[in-house]
Every structure is written in C-alpha cells, then in structure tokens.
Amino acid sequence: MSSRDTHDGAPQPHRSTAGRGRRAVRVADDPPATPAEPDVRPPLRRVTALFRRHRRWVAALVLAACLLGAVNVVSPFLLRAIIDRALPDKNAALISYLAGGMIVAALAGAGLGVVTTWLANLIGQRVMHELRVEVFTHLQRMSLLYYVRTRPGELQSRIANDVGGVENVVANTAASAVQNATSAAAVGVAALVMSWKLALICLAVVPLFLLAAIRLGGQRRGIARRRQGQLANLTAMVEEGLSVAGMLLSTTMGRRAALAQRFTTESRALADSEMRAAMSGKWLLSTRRASLTMVPAVVYWVAGLAFAHGAVVISIGTAVAFTSMLNRLVGPASALQGLGLQVSTSMALFGRIFEVLDEPVDIVEKPTARALPAPTGDVRFDGVGFRYADDQPWTLDSIDLHVPAGTTTALVGETGSGKTTVGYLVSRLVDPGRGAVLIDGIDLRDLRLDAVSGAVGLVSQDTYLFHDTVRANLLFGRPDATQDQIEAACRAARIHDLVASLPDGYDTVVGARGHRFSGGERQRLAIARMILRDPPVLVLDEATSALDNETERAVQAALDELSRGRTTIAIAHRLSTVRHADQIVVLDRGRIVERGTHSDLITLGGRYARLATGADPGVWGAGPGETRADEAAADPPRTGVRSRPDQ
Ligand SMILES: Nc1ncnc2c1ncn2[C@@H]1O[C@H](COP(=O)(O)OP(=O)(O)OP(=O)(O)O)[C@@H](O)[C@H]1O
C-alpha cells in the first residue's frame, strides 16, 4: 500500500521552507505550543493573537510611528510661519530658526523611519517564524493516515507558498500599516488645525475610497484563495513528477508529454490569477492618485477666489503649507490603500494556514502518559479491532496475540489480509478502534510517544534515506553514536565493506531517497540504522522485491543479526523466515485463522500448509536457493492449532 513510504519512522528532514533569503533576524527559539483543540476564533482575531505575543514590541512600534507622524507634520507649520510671518516681517533670525527647525524635523523623521522599519520587521519575522514552526510541528504530530490521504506537495505548498505569502504582508506591510496610519492621522489632525474648511473639502473624498476598497478586498480574497490552490497544485506536480520515482514512472509509461501538458494548463491558470490579482484595484489606485493631485488645485482655487474677492479667508502661507501637507498624505494614503488590498489577500492565505492548524491530531499523548525506562519487549494484542475509516469494514477484527519478549512471530496471509496494519498498530502509527495493544503490559496509549518509538523499531520494505551522507543517515537512528559504533552496526548489517570501499566512505551522499545505492544496499543501511537505534521490539516488513540470491542472503543475514535477542514481528515473505519463527500467525481478511510453529501448521494441513507447499500461490517465496516444497518438508511435523475465523 502507498503508505509504506513512511519508512523506519524516519521523517524527511525539512530543509527549505519559506525562507526567501532575507537577512536573518534573531527570533524566538521556542516553538509555541500547538493547541490540541481546534481554534474557533474568527481568522482576524487569530491573526491579531499572533501579534499579541509581542505586545511590548508592538507598543514600541506604535510609539515610534506616532512620533514619526508628529515630526512629519511639523514642517508645514514651520513653512506657514515662514511665509505668513517671517517673510513679510523680513525677520532673518526667525527665518533661520524656522528653516533650521524644518531640517531637524526632516532628520528626526528619517531616523524614526529607520527605527519603525526595524521594529516592524522584527515583529513580523518573529510572528512568521512562530507560525512556520507551529505549522511544521503540528503537521509532524499528524498520523500516518493523514499523510496517506494528503497529496504530496500540498503541505510543502502550505508552508512555502502560504506562510511565505503572508510573510511579506506581516513583515513589511504590518510595519507600513502602523507607520502610515499614524502619519495619515497626524496629517488629518494637523490639516484640521491648520484650516478646518480646507480639511473638510479634502476629507469629503475619503468615504468613496473606503467603499471601493472594501468591495475590492472581497474580490482580492477570492483571487488569492484560487491562486494559492493553483500554487499547491503546481507544487504537488513538481513533487510527484520531478522525483526519482515520478520520473521513472512517467518515462516508462510514456506519460511525460501528458504531465507537461497538465503542468502547462495549471501554470496558465496560475498566470491568469496572478494577472487578475495584479490588476484588481489598479483603477482605484489610479483614481486616488489623480484625486490627490487634483486636491491642491482645488485648495488654490478656493483660496484664490476668496483672495480675488478681497476676503482673506485663507492666508497664502496656509494654502502653500496645506498643499505641502497634502503631499505628505500621498505616500501614506497610497500605502494604506494598497495595504488594505494586501491584508485582504493575506487573510485568504491565513485561512489556508489555519485550516492546517485546525486539522485534528489523532495520535495524541495523554497528559498522564508514562515513560518506559527498561522495556523487555513483551507485546500483546488484546481483542484488537481496527478500521481505516468509520464507514469502512474492520480491517482487523478480534485480534488476540501474545508475542513474548525475545521471540519471533511471523505474520503470513494473502495480500490485503492486514499484516502491515498489525505492524502499524505495534508502532502506534494508528490506534485500535477496539481492544488494546500492550507493551510490557501497558496500553500503548498510556505511554509517552517517545517511549513507544524508543521501544519499537519499524523496518519497512521501501527504505527511506534522506539526501545526506551515509553517516548522517545512520546517526538519525542514534545521534550520539560514535564512529566505532556506526562501523560495528554496518558490519553487522553486512554493508561496512561496501561503504568503506567508496572514495568518500561514510561521507558519501546517498542521493535523493538513497537512490545512489541499490535496493539491497539501502535495506542494509536501514538495518544498520536500526541496529544503532537498538529497540527491544522490531517490526520487520520483509522485502518482496526481487533481490538476487547473493544480495538476498546478505540482507537476510543482516536481518537475522538485527532480530537477535529482540521481540520480532515479521511480516514474512520468505519461507526461510517463517520456518524458524517461534510462532506463525496466519491472517485472513483481518482475522487470525491459524497459529503455531511451522511443523504444527504443516501437520494441521490447513491454510498455512497449502501456502507453504505452494498449493496456494503467490503469498511468499522461498529463501535463496530453496523451493517451497523443500522448505516445508524440512521439519518433522508437530501439532498445530487452528483458530476459528470468528474466534
Ligand atoms: N490508509 C488506508 N485507508 C484505507 N484502507 C487501507 C489503508 N491502508 C490499507 N488499507 C486496506 O486495509 C487492508 C489491509 O492492508 P494491509 O496493508 O495491512 O495488508 P497486508 O496484509 O499488509 O497486504 P500486503 O501483503 O499486500 O502488504 C487492505 O484491504 C487495504 O486496502
């Protein structure tokens, strides 16, 4: 089944997330705790909650922005004083003071601008860092089933494209939001103080812009959602199509052109959405820009008409200073309006991020969960039933099984009979729907998750190695292992000589998913990794893939070495493994139908005997150089136990 590529419990290390090569900013180190319950707050409140964690820095930012706003409106007042008072009075000293004041205000404004940008970026980067880590750690807690049903590439897209998408808004735009809002407010207040009549004329246009911006916001959100969905599609296609397995499949199936066509269609749809996103609101921005340039003309018109009729309602200094102040409004007003649109866009992205964070975690650690300091490895299934979904039939039903510490149990049965699922239950990759799985008499659900992963090791057919050196891959099993221990594990796994003969030895990079090595070599590296990890319980999903006799012997020797002294549950595909097992369990459609030793079951002459002698084809193969009939006949018969299917 497709879920097998979870491999040895080794998650893919997350290498590239949404980092966009920006200058590093020191950010908080501790990931925030992910809430166990879904958050029911509306998205906007959840977004503001992200910032609330940094309220001190936010307060500093607001303070700096208010100071900046105030400093920016000082100059027009000084300008008015120069025109209306200092120039008519020809007061050189006053002119110097006022002009000097304008220079100081400009310098202070520049300095405060840098401080607000720094503060805003600091807050933004911290918020983004926390959000990225929160999404990553939440996804890490999701169970195997979640990953089986989630399309590859989708999650990468959520972290890279969605979190990356809001990053710009949060890091840069949140800064300018505060900065520009305070600047615009300062200009508004100053305009009212300077001339309330002119201010009211100018403010009349504001509601029109607000209405248009609200309408556009809705439009933008829709476009953004669609665009992020299309980005996720493209990421998934890259992930699926441009991987070793995807490339092999598309090339050998002759589907390269079809895949390229699908990619082209998706890419075109994305380009359309990008165009729509870029153009939506442009007319509004242009109208606003035109209006802002028209307003000074209106100011001079009103002031000029009054002056022409002999009524000095507005002084020349006021008119000049007022228009200069309006110029200071152009920047903040443009930024605020663009900002509104960007916030709308990012709310759609936040929505997608919150969707991921709200996915319930199905394998949870109880607050009272226990450690397991020295597990012996006694495994018991107590009336276990399991199904993959509530509306599906039971995949496993009424499974009672005892695997005493240090013994080997072989699971055999037709394909789809539930053998792999038994392995998942022992590793707590899934929880039973009925009954309990126990290690050393303790229900796995009462153990800490690290206690389970410390006690149970899973070696699957499809070995997962990540793109790093042999040594780094081996250390993943036990980070504190010494070079001697690594080499001893590799010797036991019959892979040391090969690794040592490579030019870079243990520093050889294994390639994407370990494809620099052959299937048998990859398996032996995974076995060495498990030897280093040294769990008392081992779940072995033996490879069915055809290995040549010599490789198979080497892998088998490595597996024997690995199983020695451990409780082993082997999903057996080789008769040689099954024959020597302390107990053989035959599964049929999720139920145990026979159990006993090889000779017991041969004597019984039931399902196992038919499978072992080749009367039922296709379940497992003989070991290297053996035939099934030879194998089956190798042991004298003893008594077996047949379990009734409904037992
Ligand atoms: N994630 C899943 N969602 C739904 N059904 C699943 C899932 N994984 C497995 N199944 C079903 O559960 C049943 C048991 O699967 P399982 O992989 O345990 O069988 P198996 O005996 O290991 O088969 P094989 O020998 O082919 O590996 C199968 O019918 C399979 O289709």
Ligand as a Chemical Component Dictionary entry (heavy atoms), coordinates in Angstrom:
data_LIG
# 
_chem_comp.id                   LIG 
_chem_comp.type                 NON-POLYMER 
_chem_comp.pdbx_formal_charge   0 
_chem_comp.three_letter_code    LIG 
# 
loop_
_chem_comp_atom.comp_id 
_chem_comp_atom.atom_id 
_chem_comp_atom.alt_atom_id 
_chem_comp_atom.type_symbol 
_chem_comp_atom.charge 
_chem_comp_atom.model_Cartn_x 
_chem_comp_atom.model_Cartn_y 
_chem_comp_atom.model_Cartn_z 
_chem_comp_atom.pdbx_ordinal 
LIG N1  N1  N 0 -4.822 4.165  4.503 1  
LIG C1  C1  C 0 -5.736 3.234  4.202 2  
LIG N2  N2  N 0 -7.012 3.604  4.026 3  
LIG C2  C2  C 0 -7.955 2.694  3.750 4  
LIG N3  N3  N 0 -7.727 1.376  3.634 5  
LIG C3  C3  C 0 -6.475 0.943  3.792 6  
LIG C4  C4  C 0 -5.419 1.836  4.091 7  
LIG N4  N4  N 0 -4.298 1.134  4.204 8  
LIG C5  C5  C 0 -4.625 -0.177 3.991 9  
LIG N5  N5  N 0 -5.928 -0.275 3.740 10 
LIG C6  C6  C 0 -6.661 -1.544 3.472 11 
LIG O1  O1  O 0 -6.524 -2.374 4.605 12 
LIG C7  C7  C 0 -6.377 -3.720 4.216 13 
LIG C8  C8  C 0 -5.152 -4.334 4.865 14 
LIG O2  O2  O 0 -3.999 -3.714 4.351 15 
LIG P1  P1  P 0 -2.536 -4.145 4.770 16 
LIG O3  O3  O 0 -1.576 -3.264 4.078 17 
LIG O4  O4  O 0 -2.467 -4.217 6.246 18 
LIG O5  O5  O 0 -2.473 -5.623 4.161 19 
LIG P2  P2  P 0 -1.206 -6.572 4.010 20 
LIG O6  O6  O 0 -1.643 -7.900 4.509 21 
LIG O7  O7  O 0 -0.014 -5.967 4.645 22 
LIG O8  O8  O 0 -1.047 -6.597 2.444 23 
LIG P3  P3  P 0 0.308  -6.832 1.586 24 
LIG O9  O9  O 0 0.778  -8.231 1.858 25 
LIG O10 O10 O 0 -0.163 -6.660 0.201 26 
LIG O11 O11 O 0 1.257  -5.776 2.012 27 
LIG C9  C9  C 0 -6.320 -3.719 2.691 28 
LIG O12 O12 O 0 -7.583 -4.106 2.218 29 
LIG C10 C10 C 0 -6.038 -2.292 2.323 30 
LIG O13 O13 O 0 -6.673 -1.943 1.123 31 
# 
loop_
_chem_comp_bond.comp_id 
_chem_comp_bond.atom_id_1 
_chem_comp_bond.atom_id_2 
_chem_comp_bond.value_order 
_chem_comp_bond.pdbx_ordinal 
LIG N1  C1  SING 1  
LIG C1  N2  SING 2  
LIG C1  C4  DOUB 3  
LIG N2  C2  DOUB 4  
LIG C2  N3  SING 5  
LIG N3  C3  DOUB 6  
LIG C3  C4  SING 7  
LIG C3  N5  SING 8  
LIG C4  N4  SING 9  
LIG N4  C5  DOUB 10 
LIG C5  N5  SING 11 
LIG N5  C6  SING 12 
LIG C6  O1  SING 13 
LIG C6  C10 SING 14 
LIG O1  C7  SING 15 
LIG C7  C8  SING 16 
LIG C7  C9  SING 17 
LIG C8  O2  SING 18 
LIG O2  P1  SING 19 
LIG P1  O3  DOUB 20 
LIG P1  O4  SING 21 
LIG P1  O5  SING 22 
LIG O5  P2  SING 23 
LIG P2  O6  DOUB 24 
LIG P2  O7  SING 25 
LIG P2  O8  SING 26 
LIG O8  P3  SING 27 
LIG P3  O9  DOUB 28 
LIG P3  O10 SING 29 
LIG P3  O11 SING 30 
LIG C9  O12 SING 31 
LIG C9  C10 SING 32 
LIG C10 O13 SING 33 
# 
